[in-house]
Amino acid sequence: MAFTDSKIKNLKSQSKRRIAWEDGGTCLGLRITPTGKKSFVYMYRYDSRPRMMTLGRYPVLTLADARVDLSKAKALLAKGQDPGTLFLQVKADHQGTPTVSHLAAEFIAKRSQNKKAWQEEQRILEKDVLPKWKHRKAQDIKRRDVIVLLDRIVERGSPIMANRTLGVLNRMFNFGIRRAILESNPCSIIERPGEESPRDRVLSSEEIKNFWINIDECRMVNGSKLALKFLLVCLQRKSEVAQAEWVDFDINSGWWNIPKEKTKNKLSHRVYLSSTAIELLKKIKELSGDSSYLFPSPRPGRNKPITPRSLSQALLKNLNTLKIEPFAPHDLRRSGSSHMTGNGIPRETVQKILNHVERGVTKVYDRYSYDQEKKNAMTKWGRILNRIITGETGKKIIQMRQK
């Protein structure tokens, strides 16, 4: 019989392993085990001796693909080469190639040396990627595999996480290309599955007051409470606050010197410490003890700082206690900067405080430190924040946009 999918499916297993051959001299057979497993085989002669090679298991290897592989094997035989031996060599080489697990481990190892986001990338890989692909060869991952994986994440109601997963995969596979592990990136031309809109959440004065007062009643570790307050006072990035080290602080002079290795834009940054910031640091020191980190992990025996993600999670779980509409830690930074500009502090100075990247010629030639401007602005922000917290604003400081 000529093989078709329906005929192959109808071939039954027997008590012993058998091979059903296709008519017409194609030399294509289907090996059927007593358990019902079916594999395509090719029977040929090489050096006057009969030989048989396994092409692959059905239906992972489709009938159409089996015919393509059969044609390739016959072409090699016509050139005087043994297709079975070459197939086994290729298979052995393939078995020695890195799995996705190996690629991910090497990727994270390198990222952890100079990228702050490596812990979140590792979490994403361990949550959604490795459980599905851990033992698969990295070079075998196709674009369709990536799409199916992302679709599953979207279907569980996490489209933005699907975007983040795509980003991590794209960076990991590009890393594999640079390390000569892969020849191509299966994430190429795949669009982000989730629609994202830029955040513009700004907390009003009343919301900031509720946050500051009610956070003490929240069910989160005291270190996280102080870290979130410190973020609002100093207006630096969540990762820079969460992983801050005491060695970078000069409390006597009133400056927090963040080295370029710890900033997002790889530019060293100086943050003036207002009186409110100094008071918070005293409380933080009492809590952190002899740790080198301001906010050490509460896990016993773990000499590491808290993760930026832990701040987001703690905040999310306590929104009801805070009596505030949903917001994220980064919104505290945006809110503070909005209140500053709304109270007459120049936008240029606020940009320096936030350590935003400058563009064009200004970035190259403007080497002025802006220390005095930053000191004056942060001192003023400390007074503004104190009035908000104590309710002595007398009137609205700024009209806030909220959605």
SEZA-371005 format. One line per 4 residues: number of its first residue (from 1); their letters; for each residue y, z, x of C-alpha. Coordinates in Angstrom, 1 decimal. Example, Ala and Ser with C-alpha at 12.3 -4.5 7.8 and 13.67 -1.06 7.14 Angstrom:
BEGIN
1 = AS = -4.5:7.8:12.3 | -1.1:7.1:13.7
***
This chain:
BEGIN
1 = MAFT = 0.0:0.0:0.0 | 3.6:-0.5:1.0 | 5.3:2.9:1.3 | 8.0:3.8:-1.2
5 = DSKI = 9.5:7.2:-1.9 | 7.6:7.6:-5.2 | 4.3:6.6:-3.6 | 4.8:9.0:-0.7
9 = KNLK = 5.6:11.9:-3.1 | 2.4:11.2:-5.1 | 0.2:11.3:-2.0 | -1.9:14.5:-2.4
13 = SQSK = -3.1:16.8:0.3 | -6.9:17.3:0.9 | -9.0:20.0:2.5 | -8.5:18.4:5.9
17 = RRIA = -5.6:16.7:7.6 | -5.5:13.0:6.9 | -3.3:10.0:7.6 | -2.4:7.4:5.0
21 = WEDG = -1.6:4.0:6.6 | 0.9:1.5:5.2 | -0.6:-2.0:4.5 | 0.7:-5.1:6.2
25 = GTCL = 0.1:-4.1:9.9 | 3.3:-2.1:10.2 | 1.4:0.7:12.1 | 3.4:3.2:10.1
29 = GLRI = 1.4:6.1:8.8 | 2.0:9.4:6.9 | 0.2:12.4:8.2 | -0.6:14.9:5.4
33 = TPTG = -1.7:18.5:6.2 | -3.9:20.6:3.9 | -0.7:22.6:3.0 | 1.0:19.5:1.8
37 = KKSF = 3.4:18.9:4.8 | 4.0:15.2:5.4 | 5.1:13.5:8.7 | 5.6:9.9:9.6
41 = VYMY = 3.6:8.6:12.6 | 3.5:5.4:14.6 | 0.2:4.1:16.0 | 0.4:1.7:19.0
45 = RYDS = -1.3:0.7:22.2 | 0.1:1.2:25.7 | -1.8:0.3:28.9 | -4.7:-0.8:26.7
49 = RPRM = -5.0:2.7:25.3 | -4.3:3.8:21.7 | -1.5:6.2:21.3 | 0.3:7.9:18.4
53 = MTLG = 3.7:9.4:18.2 | 5.2:11.5:15.4 | 8.5:10.1:14.1 | 9.5:13.1:12.0
57 = RYPV = 8.8:15.2:8.9 | 9.4:13.8:5.5 | 11.7:14.2:3.6 | 14.0:15.5:6.4
61 = LTLA = 13.4:12.1:7.9 | 13.8:9.6:5.1 | 11.6:6.6:4.7 | 14.6:4.3:5.5
65 = DARV = 15.3:6.3:8.7 | 11.6:6.3:9.6 | 11.6:2.5:9.5 | 14.7:2.4:11.8
69 = DLSK = 12.9:4.7:14.3 | 9.8:2.6:14.0 | 11.8:-0.6:14.9 | 13.3:1.2:17.9
73 = AKAL = 9.9:2.3:19.1 | 8.5:-1.2:18.8 | 11.5:-2.6:20.7 | 10.8:-0.2:23.6
77 = LAKG = 7.1:-1.1:23.6 | 8.1:-4.8:23.8 | 10.1:-4.0:26.9 | 7.0:-2.4:28.5
81 = QDPG = 8.1:1.2:27.9 | 6.0:3.9:26.3 | 8.0:5.0:23.2 | 6.0:8.2:22.8
85 = TLFL = 6.7:9.4:26.3 | 10.4:8.6:26.0 | 10.6:10.4:22.6 | 9.0:13.6:24.1
89 = QVKA = 11.5:13.5:27.0 | 14.5:13.1:24.6 | 13.0:15.9:22.5 | 12.7:18.2:25.5
93 = DHQG = 16.3:17.4:26.6 | 17.5:18.2:23.1 | 15.6:21.5:23.0 | 17.6:22.5:26.1
97 = TPTV = 21.0:21.8:24.6 | 23.1:24.7:23.3 | 22.8:26.0:19.8 | 25.8:26.8:17.6
101 = SHLA = 25.1:30.4:18.5 | 25.4:29.7:22.2 | 28.5:27.6:21.7 | 30.2:30.3:19.6
105 = AEFI = 29.4:33.0:22.2 | 30.9:30.9:25.0 | 33.9:30.0:22.9 | 34.6:33.7:22.0
109 = AKRS = 34.0:34.8:25.6 | 36.7:32.4:26.9 | 39.1:33.1:23.9 | 38.9:36.9:24.4
113 = QNKK = 40.4:36.4:27.9 | 43.8:35.1:26.8 | 44.0:34.8:23.0 | 44.9:37.7:20.7
117 = AWQE = 43.3:36.1:17.7 | 39.8:36.0:19.1 | 38.5:39.0:17.1 | 39.4:37.4:13.8
121 = EQRI = 37.8:34.1:15.0 | 34.7:36.0:15.9 | 34.7:37.7:12.5 | 35.0:34.3:10.7
125 = LEKD = 32.1:32.8:12.8 | 29.8:35.8:12.2 | 30.6:35.9:8.4 | 30.2:32.3:7.3
129 = VLPK = 29.1:30.1:10.2 | 26.4:31.7:12.3 | 24.3:32.9:9.3 | 23.9:29.2:8.3
133 = WKHR = 23.9:27.4:11.7 | 22.9:30.0:14.3 | 19.7:28.2:15.5 | 20.9:24.7:15.0
137 = KAQD = 21.8:22.5:18.0 | 25.6:22.3:18.3 | 25.4:18.5:18.8 | 23.4:18.1:15.5
141 = IKRR = 26.2:19.5:13.3 | 27.7:16.6:11.3 | 30.8:16.2:9.3 | 28.8:16.6:6.1
145 = DVIV = 27.5:19.9:7.3 | 31.1:21.2:7.8 | 32.1:19.9:4.3 | 29.2:21.6:2.6
149 = LLDR = 29.9:24.9:4.5 | 33.6:24.8:3.5 | 32.7:24.0:-0.2 | 30.6:27.1:-0.4
153 = IVER = 33.5:29.2:0.8 | 35.8:27.6:-1.7 | 33.3:28.0:-4.6 | 33.2:31.8:-4.0
157 = GSPI = 36.9:31.9:-4.6 | 38.2:31.9:-1.0 | 40.0:28.6:-0.4 | 42.4:30.0:2.2
161 = MANR = 39.5:31.5:4.1 | 37.9:28.0:4.0 | 41.1:26.7:5.7 | 40.8:29.4:8.4
165 = TLGV = 37.1:28.7:8.9 | 37.9:25.0:9.4 | 40.6:25.9:11.9 | 38.2:28.0:14.0
169 = LNRM = 35.4:25.4:13.8 | 37.9:22.7:14.9 | 38.9:24.8:17.9 | 35.3:25.7:18.8
173 = FNFG = 34.1:22.1:18.7 | 37.1:20.9:20.7 | 36.2:23.6:23.2 | 32.7:22.3:23.3
177 = IRRA = 34.0:18.8:24.2 | 36.2:20.2:27.0 | 33.2:22.1:28.4 | 31.0:18.9:28.3
181 = ILES = 28.7:20.5:25.7 | 29.5:18.0:23.0 | 30.7:14.4:22.8 | 32.4:14.6:19.4
185 = NPCS = 34.0:17.0:16.9 | 32.5:17.0:13.4 | 35.7:18.5:12.0 | 37.8:15.5:12.8
189 = IIER = 39.7:14.0:9.8 | 38.5:16.8:7.4 | 41.4:18.0:5.4 | 41.9:21.6:4.6
193 = PGEE = 40.2:22.4:1.3 | 42.7:25.1:0.2 | 46.3:24.4:-0.8 | 48.7:26.8:1.0
197 = SPRD = 52.3:27.5:0.3 | 54.7:29.2:2.7 | 55.1:32.9:1.9 | 58.6:34.0:0.9
201 = RVLS = 57.9:37.6:-0.3 | 60.8:39.9:0.5 | 60.7:43.5:-0.6 | 63.7:44.9:-2.4
205 = SEEI = 65.4:48.1:-1.3 | 63.6:50.0:-4.1 | 60.3:48.6:-2.9 | 60.9:49.5:0.7
209 = KNFW = 61.7:53.0:-0.4 | 58.5:53.2:-2.5 | 56.5:51.9:0.5 | 58.0:54.4:2.9
213 = INID = 57.5:57.4:0.7 | 54.2:56.6:-1.1 | 52.3:55.4:2.0 | 51.8:59.0:2.9
217 = ECRM = 49.7:59.4:-0.3 | 47.5:56.3:0.5 | 43.8:56.5:1.4 | 44.0:55.1:4.9
221 = VNGS = 43.9:56.6:8.4 | 47.1:58.2:9.6 | 47.3:55.7:12.4 | 47.5:52.8:10.0
225 = KLAL = 50.2:54.5:8.0 | 52.3:55.0:11.1 | 51.6:51.5:12.4 | 52.9:49.9:9.1
229 = KFLL = 56.0:52.1:9.2 | 56.5:51.1:12.9 | 56.2:47.5:12.0 | 59.0:47.8:9.4
233 = VCLQ = 61.2:49.7:11.9 | 60.7:47.4:14.9 | 60.1:44.1:13.0 | 57.5:42.8:15.5
237 = RKSE = 54.3:40.9:14.7 | 51.3:42.7:13.2 | 49.1:42.0:16.2 | 51.8:43.2:18.7
241 = VAQA = 52.1:46.5:16.8 | 48.4:47.1:16.2 | 47.5:46.5:19.9 | 50.6:48.1:21.5
245 = EWVD = 50.0:50.2:24.7 | 52.1:53.1:25.9 | 52.5:51.5:29.3 | 54.9:49.0:27.8
249 = FDIN = 57.3:51.7:26.4 | 60.2:53.2:28.2 | 61.4:55.8:25.7 | 64.0:57.2:28.1
253 = SGWW = 65.9:53.9:28.2 | 65.0:53.1:24.6 | 63.1:49.8:25.1 | 59.7:48.4:24.3
257 = NIPK = 58.8:45.7:26.8 | 56.2:43.4:25.5 | 54.6:41.3:28.3 | 54.1:37.6:27.6
261 = EKTK = 50.3:38.1:27.6 | 50.7:40.0:24.4 | 53.2:37.8:22.5 | 52.4:34.9:20.2
265 = NKLS = 54.7:32.5:22.0 | 53.7:33.6:25.5 | 57.3:34.8:26.2 | 58.0:38.3:27.4
269 = HRVY = 60.1:40.2:24.8 | 62.3:43.4:24.8 | 62.6:45.4:21.6 | 65.3:48.1:21.3
273 = LSST = 64.0:51.4:19.9 | 66.3:52.9:17.3 | 66.4:56.7:16.6 | 64.0:56.1:13.7
277 = AIEL = 61.6:54.3:16.0 | 61.8:57.1:18.6 | 61.0:59.7:15.9 | 58.0:57.6:14.8
281 = LKKI = 56.8:57.3:18.4 | 56.8:61.1:18.7 | 54.4:61.3:15.7 | 52.3:58.5:17.0
285 = KELS = 51.9:60.2:20.4 | 50.7:63.4:18.7 | 48.1:61.4:16.9 | 47.0:59.1:19.7
289 = GDSS = 46.6:61.9:22.2 | 45.7:60.6:25.7 | 44.7:57.1:24.5 | 46.4:54.2:26.3
293 = YLFP = 47.0:52.6:22.9 | 49.5:53.7:20.3 | 47.0:53.1:17.5 | 43.4:53.6:18.9
297 = SPRP = 40.5:52.7:16.8 | 39.2:55.7:14.7 | 35.6:54.8:15.5 | 34.1:57.4:17.9
301 = GRNK = 33.6:56.3:21.5 | 35.5:53.1:21.0 | 38.4:52.8:23.5 | 40.1:49.9:21.7
305 = PITP = 43.1:49.6:19.5 | 42.9:49.0:15.7 | 42.6:45.4:14.7 | 45.5:43.6:13.0
309 = RSLS = 43.2:42.8:10.1 | 42.6:46.5:9.5 | 46.3:46.9:8.6 | 46.1:44.1:6.1
313 = QALL = 42.9:45.5:4.5 | 44.4:49.1:4.3 | 47.5:47.8:2.6 | 45.6:45.7:0.2
317 = KNLN = 43.4:48.6:-0.9 | 46.4:50.8:-1.6 | 48.9:48.6:-3.5 | 48.4:50.7:-6.7
321 = TLKI = 49.3:53.9:-4.8 | 52.4:52.2:-3.3 | 53.5:51.1:-6.7 | 54.6:47.8:-5.4
325 = EPFA = 53.8:44.2:-6.2 | 51.3:42.7:-3.7 | 52.6:42.1:-0.2 | 51.2:41.7:3.3
329 = PHDL = 52.2:43.4:6.6 | 54.0:40.3:7.7 | 56.2:40.6:4.6 | 57.6:43.8:6.0
333 = RRSG = 58.9:41.9:9.0 | 60.4:39.2:6.8 | 62.0:41.8:4.5 | 63.6:43.7:7.4
337 = SSHM = 65.1:40.5:8.9 | 66.4:39.5:5.5 | 68.1:42.8:5.0 | 69.6:42.5:8.4
341 = TGNG = 71.2:39.1:7.9 | 72.2:40.2:4.4 | 74.2:43.0:6.0 | 76.1:40.7:8.4
345 = IPRE = 73.9:40.8:11.4 | 74.1:37.2:12.9 | 71.0:35.1:12.3 | 70.9:34.1:16.0
349 = TVQK = 70.5:37.8:16.9 | 67.8:38.4:14.3 | 65.9:35.4:15.7 | 66.0:37.0:19.1
353 = ILNH = 64.7:40.3:17.7 | 61.9:38.5:16.0 | 61.1:36.6:19.3 | 61.0:33.2:17.5
357 = VERG = 60.5:30.2:19.6 | 63.7:28.1:20.3 | 63.7:24.4:20.3 | 65.4:21.7:22.4
361 = VTKV = 68.0:22.1:25.2 | 68.8:25.7:24.2 | 65.3:26.8:25.0 | 65.6:25.5:28.6
365 = YDRY = 69.2:26.6:29.5 | 69.9:29.8:27.5 | 68.5:32.6:29.8 | 70.9:35.3:28.4
369 = SYDQ = 68.9:38.4:27.5 | 70.9:39.3:24.4 | 70.0:42.9:25.1 | 73.3:44.3:23.9
373 = EKKN = 73.3:42.3:20.7 | 69.7:43.3:20.0 | 70.5:47.0:20.7 | 73.5:46.9:18.3
377 = AMTK = 71.5:45.1:15.6 | 68.5:47.4:15.8 | 70.7:50.4:15.7 | 72.4:49.1:12.6
381 = WGRI = 69.0:48.2:11.0 | 67.9:51.8:11.6 | 71.0:53.0:9.7 | 70.4:50.5:6.9
385 = LNRI = 66.7:51.5:6.6 | 67.6:55.2:6.5 | 70.1:54.6:3.7 | 67.4:52.7:1.8
389 = ITGE = 64.8:55.4:2.2 | 67.1:58.2:1.3 | 68.5:56.3:-1.7 | 72.1:56.4:-0.3
393 = TGKK = 72.7:52.7:-0.6 | 75.2:53.1:-3.5 | 74.7:49.4:-4.4 | 72.3:46.6:-3.7
397 = IIQM = 72.4:45.6:-0.1 | 71.1:42.1:-0.6 | 69.9:40.0:-3.5 | 66.2:39.5:-2.9
401 = RQK = 64.2:36.5:-3.9 | 60.8:37.3:-5.4 | 58.1:35.3:-7.0
***
